[in-house]
Amino acid sequence: MLILFRTLEGPPPPSVTLNESELRHLRARRLKPGATLGLGDGAGRRWSGQLSADLQRLELDLSSELRCAEPELRLYCAPPERNRQDWLLPKAVELGVHSLTWLQTARSEHRPLDAARAERIMREAAAQSERFILPQAPASVALDELYAPQSASSLRFVLSPGAETTLLEELCALRQRAPALCAPYRAPLQLAIGPEGGWEQTELERLQQAGWRCAALGRSILRVESAALAALAIAQSACY
């Protein structure tokens, strides 16, 4: 079921007019009057409805409200090349990311940000994958912002091929040691992925001093986007 998103404070209106982008998408999918669509507020609520006879509106069934809390996955990632950014964004959304932040590291390339394009790609992926949460569009921050210490209950992992343990081992051990901490939807899980050339040693040391745990994804050296998606998939299966 395709999901459309609207910002809502309270319950939605009984009928929602589709915008031009949504209409183009529906025409491309050759949807007919009466087709079932969903409307989400991007914050955990969803309603089902039917496409009107003129294909211009979604007639909602307000009694169909569903609510779902998703595990909060925050991804901090050095930006890959532009064409690989466009590939990473929708896949990260499909794997449940809540927010994706581009990291400015010593070895990453600082590329201009097309926020509107990124937001459109992520919105379309959330609609297609039936997400209850509409992920935040990527921002860009300096790595220094990750050096700020957080509470002891924070789940923060920096991915590095040289780590002694894998992310899967770390999360499984954490779940056995502190099941309440890893219970669904409890603590946000934050993952940091370095640039193609790898982290500088001083960056890794400062992240670990700030409470980030170092973990690997396996023996292979992965590209940025491969590492990001592998980490998200492991997080979904191991912790949630």
Phi and psi in degrees as GROMACS dihedral restraints (atoms count N, CA, C in turn):
[ dihedral_restraints ]
;  ai    aj    ak    al  type     phi  dphi    fc
    3     4     5     6     1   -71.2    20    10
    4     5     6     7     1   135.7    20    10
    6     7     8     9     1  -109.1    20    10
    7     8     9    10     1   131.1    20    10
    9    10    11    12     1  -103.7    20    10
   10    11    12    13     1   150.2    20    10
   12    13    14    15     1  -119.1    20    10
   13    14    15    16     1   140.7    20    10
   15    16    17    18     1  -139.8    20    10
   16    17    18    19     1   146.2    20    10
   18    19    20    21     1   -79.7    20    10
   19    20    21    22     1   121.0    20    10
   21    22    23    24     1  -131.8    20    10
   22    23    24    25     1   137.0    20    10
   24    25    26    27     1   -88.8    20    10
   25    26    27    28     1   -42.8    20    10
   27    28    29    30     1  -123.1    20    10
   28    29    30    31     1  -145.8    20    10
   30    31    32    33     1   -69.5    20    10
   31    32    33    34     1   154.9    20    10
   33    34    35    36     1   -77.9    20    10
   34    35    36    37     1   164.1    20    10
   36    37    38    39     1   -71.6    20    10
   37    38    39    40     1   161.8    20    10
   39    40    41    42     1   -65.1    20    10
   40    41    42    43     1   -24.2    20    10
   42    43    44    45     1  -135.4    20    10
   43    44    45    46     1   135.4    20    10
   45    46    47    48     1  -121.7    20    10
   46    47    48    49     1   124.1    20    10
   48    49    50    51     1   -78.9    20    10
   49    50    51    52     1   133.5    20    10
   51    52    53    54     1   -82.1    20    10
   52    53    54    55     1   143.6    20    10
   54    55    56    57     1   -86.6    20    10
   55    56    57    58     1   174.7    20    10
   57    58    59    60     1   -63.0    20    10
   58    59    60    61     1   -40.4    20    10
   60    61    62    63     1   -62.4    20    10
   61    62    63    64     1   -42.7    20    10
   63    64    65    66     1   -65.8    20    10
   64    65    66    67     1   -40.2    20    10
   66    67    68    69     1   -62.8    20    10
   67    68    69    70     1   -41.2    20    10
   69    70    71    72     1   -62.1    20    10
   70    71    72    73     1   -42.0    20    10
   72    73    74    75     1   -64.8    20    10
   73    74    75    76     1   -41.3    20    10
   75    76    77    78     1   -66.4    20    10
   76    77    78    79     1   -38.8    20    10
   78    79    80    81     1   -65.1    20    10
   79    80    81    82     1   -39.0    20    10
   81    82    83    84     1   -63.8    20    10
   82    83    84    85     1   -31.6    20    10
   84    85    86    87     1   -88.9    20    10
   85    86    87    88     1    -2.0    20    10
   87    88    89    90     1    56.8    20    10
   88    89    90    91     1    43.3    20    10
   90    91    92    93     1   -75.5    20    10
   91    92    93    94     1   144.9    20    10
   93    94    95    96     1  -105.0    20    10
   94    95    96    97     1   161.5    20    10
   96    97    98    99     1   -54.1    20    10
   97    98    99   100     1   138.6    20    10
   99   100   101   102     1    91.0    20    10
  100   101   102   103     1    -7.2    20    10
  102   103   104   105     1   -61.6    20    10
  103   104   105   106     1   143.8    20    10
  105   106   107   108     1   -86.2    20    10
  106   107   108   109     1   126.5    20    10
  108   109   110   111     1  -127.4    20    10
  109   110   111   112     1   167.7    20    10
  111   112   113   114     1  -119.1    20    10
  112   113   114   115     1   152.8    20    10
  114   115   116   117     1  -121.1    20    10
  115   116   117   118     1   126.1    20    10
  117   118   119   120     1  -119.5    20    10
  118   119   120   121     1   150.7    20    10
  120   121   122   123     1   -92.3    20    10
  121   122   123   124     1     1.4    20    10
  123   124   125   126     1    76.1    20    10
  124   125   126   127     1     0.9    20    10
  126   127   128   129     1  -124.4    20    10
  127   128   129   130     1    15.4    20    10
  129   130   131   132     1   116.9    20    10
  130   131   132   133     1     0.3    20    10
  132   133   134   135     1  -114.3    20    10
  133   134   135   136     1   148.6    20    10
  135   136   137   138     1  -149.8    20    10
  136   137   138   139     1   146.3    20    10
  138   139   140   141     1  -130.2    20    10
  139   140   141   142     1   152.0    20    10
  141   142   143   144     1  -101.1    20    10
  142   143   144   145     1   157.4    20    10
  144   145   146   147     1  -160.2    20    10
  145   146   147   148     1   177.7    20    10
  147   148   149   150     1  -122.5    20    10
  148   149   150   151     1   144.6    20    10
  150   151   152   153     1   -71.2    20    10
  151   152   153   154     1   133.6    20    10
  153   154   155   156     1   -69.1    20    10
  154   155   156   157     1   167.3    20    10
  156   157   158   159     1   -62.7    20    10
  157   158   159   160     1   -32.2    20    10
  159   160   161   162     1   -90.8    20    10
  160   161   162   163     1     4.5    20    10
  162   163   164   165     1    62.2    20    10
  163   164   165   166     1    23.0    20    10
  165   166   167   168     1  -107.4    20    10
  166   167   168   169     1   -16.0    20    10
  168   169   170   171     1  -137.3    20    10
  169   170   171   172     1   159.2    20    10
  171   172   173   174     1  -111.6    20    10
  172   173   174   175     1   116.2    20    10
  174   175   176   177     1   -90.6    20    10
  175   176   177   178     1   114.2    20    10
  177   178   179   180     1   -89.9    20    10
  178   179   180   181     1   147.3    20    10
  180   181   182   183     1   -98.7    20    10
  181   182   183   184     1    99.6    20    10
  183   184   185   186     1   -68.5    20    10
  184   185   186   187     1   -15.6    20    10
  186   187   188   189     1   -82.5    20    10
  187   188   189   190     1    -3.1    20    10
  189   190   191   192     1   -92.6    20    10
  190   191   192   193     1    13.8    20    10
  192   193   194   195     1   -57.3    20    10
  193   194   195   196     1   132.5    20    10
  195   196   197   198     1  -122.3    20    10
  196   197   198   199     1   147.5    20    10
  198   199   200   201     1  -127.2    20    10
  199   200   201   202     1   142.9    20    10
  201   202   203   204     1  -151.5    20    10
  202   203   204   205     1   128.3    20    10
  204   205   206   207     1   -95.2    20    10
  205   206   207   208     1   127.3    20    10
  207   208   209   210     1  -101.4    20    10
  208   209   210   211     1   147.8    20    10
  210   211   212   213     1   -59.1    20    10
  211   212   213   214     1   137.6    20    10
  213   214   215   216     1   -88.0    20    10
  214   215   216   217     1   108.4    20    10
  216   217   218   219     1  -109.9    20    10
  217   218   219   220     1   117.8    20    10
  219   220   221   222     1  -110.3    20    10
  220   221   222   223     1   123.0    20    10
  222   223   224   225     1  -110.2    20    10
  223   224   225   226     1   125.3    20    10
  225   226   227   228     1  -111.7    20    10
  226   227   228   229     1   122.6    20    10
  228   229   230   231     1  -143.5    20    10
  229   230   231   232     1   131.8    20    10
  231   232   233   234     1   -64.3    20    10
  232   233   234   235     1   136.7    20    10
  234   235   236   237     1   -70.5    20    10
  235   236   237   238     1   128.7    20    10
  237   238   239   240     1   -77.9    20    10
  238   239   240   241     1  -176.4    20    10
  240   241   242   243     1   -61.7    20    10
  241   242   243   244     1   158.8    20    10
  243   244   245   246     1   -54.3    20    10
  244   245   246   247     1   -48.2    20    10
  246   247   248   249     1   -66.3    20    10
  247   248   249   250     1   -29.0    20    10
  249   250   251   252     1   -81.7    20    10
  250   251   252   253     1   -23.9    20    10
  252   253   254   255     1   -62.2    20    10
  253   254   255   256     1   -46.1    20    10
  255   256   257   258     1   -62.7    20    10
  256   257   258   259     1   -27.3    20    10
  258   259   260   261     1   -81.4    20    10
  259   260   261   262     1   -39.0    20    10
  261   262   263   264     1   -66.7    20    10
  262   263   264   265     1   -42.8    20    10
  264   265   266   267     1   -55.4    20    10
  265   266   267   268     1   -55.0    20    10
  267   268   269   270     1   -66.7    20    10
  268   269   270   271     1   -34.1    20    10
  270   271   272   273     1   -67.2    20    10
  271   272   273   274     1   -37.6    20    10
  273   274   275   276     1   -64.6    20    10
  274   275   276   277     1   -38.3    20    10
  276   277   278   279     1   -64.1    20    10
  277   278   279   280     1   -44.5    20    10
  279   280   281   282     1   -60.0    20    10
  280   281   282   283     1   -31.3    20    10
  282   283   284   285     1   -90.7    20    10
  283   284   285   286     1    10.9    20    10
  285   286   287   288     1    95.0    20    10
  286   287   288   289     1    13.9    20    10
  288   289   290   291     1   -64.2    20    10
  289   290   291   292     1   140.4    20    10
  291   292   293   294     1   -93.2    20    10
  292   293   294   295     1   -39.5    20    10
  294   295   296   297     1  -147.4    20    10
  295   296   297   298     1   144.8    20    10
  297   298   299   300     1  -126.5    20    10
  298   299   300   301     1   125.4    20    10
  300   301   302   303     1  -121.9    20    10
  301   302   303   304     1   127.8    20    10
  303   304   305   306     1   -78.2    20    10
  304   305   306   307     1   130.6    20    10
  306   307   308   309     1   -98.7    20    10
  307   308   309   310     1   134.2    20    10
  309   310   311   312     1   -95.3    20    10
  310   311   312   313     1   103.2    20    10
  312   313   314   315     1  -110.1    20    10
  313   314   315   316     1   175.4    20    10
  315   316   317   318     1   -62.2    20    10
  316   317   318   319     1   -32.6    20    10
  318   319   320   321     1  -107.2    20    10
  319   320   321   322     1     0.4    20    10
  321   322   323   324     1   -87.0    20    10
  322   323   324   325     1   151.6    20    10
  324   325   326   327     1   -86.9    20    10
  325   326   327   328     1   134.4    20    10
  327   328   329   330     1   -91.6    20    10
  328   329   330   331     1    99.0    20    10
  330   331   332   333     1  -100.5    20    10
  331   332   333   334     1   147.3    20    10
  333   334   335   336     1   -62.9    20    10
  334   335   336   337     1   145.3    20    10
  336   337   338   339     1   -96.7    20    10
  337   338   339   340     1   127.0    20    10
  339   340   341   342     1  -103.5    20    10
  340   341   342   343     1    83.7    20    10
  342   343   344   345     1   -63.7    20    10
  343   344   345   346     1   -39.9    20    10
  345   346   347   348     1   -64.4    20    10
  346   347   348   349     1   -42.0    20    10
  348   349   350   351     1   -64.6    20    10
  349   350   351   352     1   -45.1    20    10
  351   352   353   354     1   -61.5    20    10
  352   353   354   355     1   -42.6    20    10
  354   355   356   357     1   -62.8    20    10
  355   356   357   358     1   -40.5    20    10
  357   358   359   360     1   -64.1    20    10
  358   359   360   361     1   -43.9    20    10
  360   361   362   363     1   -62.3    20    10
  361   362   363   364     1   -44.0    20    10
  363   364   365   366     1   -70.6    20    10
  364   365   366   367     1   -36.6    20    10
  366   367   368   369     1   -64.1    20    10
  367   368   369   370     1   -44.7    20    10
  369   370   371   372     1   -64.0    20    10
  370   371   372   373     1   -38.5    20    10
  372   373   374   375     1   -67.8    20    10
  373   374   375   376     1   -38.0    20    10
  375   376   377   378     1   -65.6    20    10
  376   377   378   379     1   -39.0    20    10
  378   379   380   381     1   -65.1    20    10
  379   380   381   382     1   -42.6    20    10
  381   382   383   384     1   -70.8    20    10
  382   383   384   385     1   -36.5    20    10
  384   385   386   387     1   -92.9    20    10
  385   386   387   388     1     7.2    20    10
  387   388   389   390     1    59.8    20    10
  388   389   390   391     1    44.1    20    10
  390   391   392   393     1   -73.0    20    10
  391   392   393   394     1   144.4    20    10
  393   394   395   396     1   -83.0    20    10
  394   395   396   397     1   -28.6    20    10
  396   397   398   399     1  -105.6    20    10
  397   398   399   400     1   131.1    20    10
  399   400   401   402     1   -89.6    20    10
  400   401   402   403     1   112.4    20    10
  402   403   404   405     1   -63.1    20    10
  403   404   405   406     1   153.0    20    10
  405   406   407   408     1   -73.1    20    10
  406   407   408   409     1   142.4    20    10
  408   409   410   411     1   -66.9    20    10
  409   410   411   412     1   147.4    20    10
  411   412   413   414     1   -63.3    20    10
  412   413   414   415     1   137.7    20    10
  414   415   416   417     1  -107.5    20    10
  415   416   417   418     1   175.6    20    10
  417   418   419   420     1  -127.8    20    10
  418   419   420   421     1   127.2    20    10
  420   421   422   423     1  -134.3    20    10
  421   422   423   424     1   157.2    20    10
  423   424   425   426     1   -75.0    20    10
  424   425   426   427     1   147.6    20    10
  426   427   428   429     1   -58.0    20    10
  427   428   429   430     1   -27.5    20    10
  429   430   431   432     1   -53.4    20    10
  430   431   432   433     1   -30.2    20    10
  432   433   434   435     1   -66.6    20    10
  433   434   435   436     1   -20.3    20    10
  435   436   437   438     1   -86.5    20    10
  436   437   438   439     1    -6.7    20    10
  438   439   440   441     1   -80.9    20    10
  439   440   441   442     1   -10.7    20    10
  441   442   443   444     1   -68.6    20    10
  442   443   444   445     1   126.9    20    10
  444   445   446   447     1   -66.3    20    10
  445   446   447   448     1   150.3    20    10
  447   448   449   450     1  -125.2    20    10
  448   449   450   451     1  -176.0    20    10
  450   451   452   453     1   -65.4    20    10
  451   452   453   454     1   160.0    20    10
  453   454   455   456     1   -64.5    20    10
  454   455   456   457     1   -20.8    20    10
  456   457   458   459     1   -85.5    20    10
  457   458   459   460     1    -3.9    20    10
  459   460   461   462     1   -64.6    20    10
  460   461   462   463     1   138.2    20    10
  462   463   464   465     1  -104.2    20    10
  463   464   465   466     1   100.3    20    10
  465   466   467   468     1  -131.6    20    10
  466   467   468   469     1   124.6    20    10
  468   469   470   471     1  -128.6    20    10
  469   470   471   472     1   131.4    20    10
  471   472   473   474     1  -104.2    20    10
  472   473   474   475     1   127.3    20    10
  474   475   476   477     1   -89.0    20    10
  475   476   477   478     1   128.1    20    10
  477   478   479   480     1  -149.0    20    10
  478   479   480   481     1   131.8    20    10
  480   481   482   483     1   -60.7    20    10
  481   482   483   484     1   -23.4    20    10
  483   484   485   486     1   -85.5    20    10
  484   485   486   487     1     2.2    20    10
  486   487   488   489     1   -68.1    20    10
  487   488   489   490     1   150.4    20    10
  489   490   491   492     1   -77.0    20    10
  490   491   492   493     1   -27.1    20    10
  492   493   494   495     1  -123.6    20    10
  493   494   495   496     1   158.5    20    10
  495   496   497   498     1   -90.7    20    10
  496   497   498   499     1   163.6    20    10
  498   499   500   501     1   -61.6    20    10
  499   500   501   502     1   -39.0    20    10
  501   502   503   504     1   -61.8    20    10
  502   503   504   505     1   -45.2    20    10
  504   505   506   507     1   -62.7    20    10
  505   506   507   508     1   -42.7    20    10
  507   508   509   510     1   -62.3    20    10
  508   509   510   511     1   -45.8    20    10
  510   511   512   513     1   -70.1    20    10
  511   512   513   514     1   -39.5    20    10
  513   514   515   516     1   -65.5    20    10
  514   515   516   517     1   -40.9    20    10
  516   517   518   519     1   -65.6    20    10
  517   518   519   520     1   -39.7    20    10
  519   520   521   522     1   -65.3    20    10
  520   521   522   523     1   -37.8    20    10
  522   523   524   525     1   -66.0    20    10
  523   524   525   526     1   -36.7    20    10
  525   526   527   528     1   -72.5    20    10
  526   527   528   529     1   -37.5    20    10
  528   529   530   531     1   -78.2    20    10
  529   530   531   532     1   -37.1    20    10
  531   532   533   534     1  -140.5    20    10
  532   533   534   535     1    72.3    20    10
  534   535   536   537     1   -60.4    20    10
  535   536   537   538     1   -32.4    20    10
  537   538   539   540     1   -65.6    20    10
  538   539   540   541     1   -33.7    20    10
  540   541   542   543     1   -68.2    20    10
  541   542   543   544     1   -35.7    20    10
  543   544   545   546     1   -95.8    20    10
  544   545   546   547     1     1.9    20    10
  546   547   548   549     1   -56.8    20    10
  547   548   549   550     1   149.5    20    10
  549   550   551   552     1   -49.9    20    10
  550   551   552   553     1   130.7    20    10
  552   553   554   555     1    71.0    20    10
  553   554   555   556     1    13.9    20    10
  555   556   557   558     1   -79.7    20    10
  556   557   558   559     1   -79.6    20    10
  558   559   560   561     1   -98.9    20    10
  559   560   561   562     1   135.2    20    10
  561   562   563   564     1   -60.1    20    10
  562   563   564   565     1   140.4    20    10
  564   565   566   567     1  -106.1    20    10
  565   566   567   568     1   122.2    20    10
  567   568   569   570     1  -112.2    20    10
  568   569   570   571     1   134.0    20    10
  570   571   572   573     1  -127.0    20    10
  571   572   573   574     1   132.7    20    10
  573   574   575   576     1  -117.1    20    10
  574   575   576   577     1   125.5    20    10
  576   577   578   579     1  -115.6    20    10
  577   578   579   580     1   127.5    20    10
  579   580   581   582     1   -83.4    20    10
  580   581   582   583     1  -178.7    20    10
  582   583   584   585     1   -79.5    20    10
  583   584   585   586     1   176.1    20    10
  585   586   587   588     1   -56.2    20    10
  586   587   588   589     1   -37.7    20    10
  588   589   590   591     1   -80.6    20    10
  589   590   591   592     1    -2.0    20    10
  591   592   593   594     1    89.0    20    10
  592   593   594   595     1   164.6    20    10
  594   595   596   597     1   -69.1    20    10
  595   596   597   598     1   148.4    20    10
  597   598   599   600     1   -77.1    20    10
  598   599   600   601     1   149.6    20    10
  600   601   602   603     1   -59.4    20    10
  601   602   603   604     1   -38.3    20    10
  603   604   605   606     1   -65.3    20    10
  604   605   606   607     1   -34.0    20    10
  606   607   608   609     1   -64.8    20    10
  607   608   609   610     1   -45.7    20    10
  609   610   611   612     1   -61.1    20    10
  610   611   612   613     1   -43.3    20    10
  612   613   614   615     1   -62.7    20    10
  613   614   615   616     1   -42.9    20    10
  615   616   617   618     1   -68.8    20    10
  616   617   618   619     1   -36.2    20    10
  618   619   620   621     1   -63.8    20    10
  619   620   621   622     1   -42.7    20    10
  621   622   623   624     1   -66.9    20    10
  622   623   624   625     1   -36.2    20    10
  624   625   626   627     1   -63.8    20    10
  625   626   627   628     1   -29.5    20    10
  627   628   629   630     1   -84.8    20    10
  628   629   630   631     1    -0.2    20    10
  630   631   632   633     1   106.1    20    10
  631   632   633   634     1     3.9    20    10
  633   634   635   636     1   -77.2    20    10
  634   635   636   637     1   136.4    20    10
  636   637   638   639     1   -95.2    20    10
  637   638   639   640     1   137.2    20    10
  639   640   641   642     1   -88.3    20    10
  640   641   642   643     1   132.9    20    10
  642   643   644   645     1  -147.6    20    10
  643   644   645   646     1   154.1    20    10
  645   646   647   648     1  -108.3    20    10
  646   647   648   649     1   167.7    20    10
  648   649   650   651     1  -108.6    20    10
  649   650   651   652     1    -1.7    20    10
  651   652   653   654     1   141.6    20    10
  652   653   654   655     1  -165.0    20    10
  654   655   656   657     1   -83.6    20    10
  655   656   657   658     1   -26.6    20    10
  657   658   659   660     1   -74.6    20    10
  658   659   660   661     1   151.4    20    10
  660   661   662   663     1   -90.7    20    10
  661   662   663   664     1   114.6    20    10
  663   664   665   666     1  -100.1    20    10
  664   665   666   667     1   152.3    20    10
  666   667   668   669     1   -69.5    20    10
  667   668   669   670     1   162.2    20    10
  669   670   671   672     1   -52.8    20    10
  670   671   672   673     1   -51.8    20    10
  672   673   674   675     1   -68.8    20    10
  673   674   675   676     1   -32.5    20    10
  675   676   677   678     1   -67.4    20    10
  676   677   678   679     1   -42.4    20    10
  678   679   680   681     1   -63.7    20    10
  679   680   681   682     1   -41.0    20    10
  681   682   683   684     1   -61.9    20    10
  682   683   684   685     1   -46.6    20    10
  684   685   686   687     1   -71.2    20    10
  685   686   687   688     1   -36.6    20    10
  687   688   689   690     1   -62.8    20    10
  688   689   690   691     1   -42.7    20    10
  690   691   692   693     1   -64.1    20    10
  691   692   693   694     1   -42.2    20    10
  693   694   695   696     1   -64.6    20    10
  694   695   696   697     1   -41.6    20    10
  696   697   698   699     1   -64.9    20    10
  697   698   699   700     1   -41.5    20    10
  699   700   701   702     1   -63.6    20    10
  700   701   702   703     1   -43.4    20    10
  702   703   704   705     1   -61.4    20    10
  703   704   705   706     1   -42.3    20    10
  705   706   707   708     1   -63.3    20    10
  706   707   708   709     1   -43.5    20    10
  708   709   710   711     1   -80.5    20    10
  709   710   711   712     1   -35.0    20    10
  711   712   713   714     1   -84.2    20    10
  712   713   714   715     1   -35.7    20    10
  714   715   716   717     1  -104.8    20    10
  715   716   717   718     1   -28.5    20    10
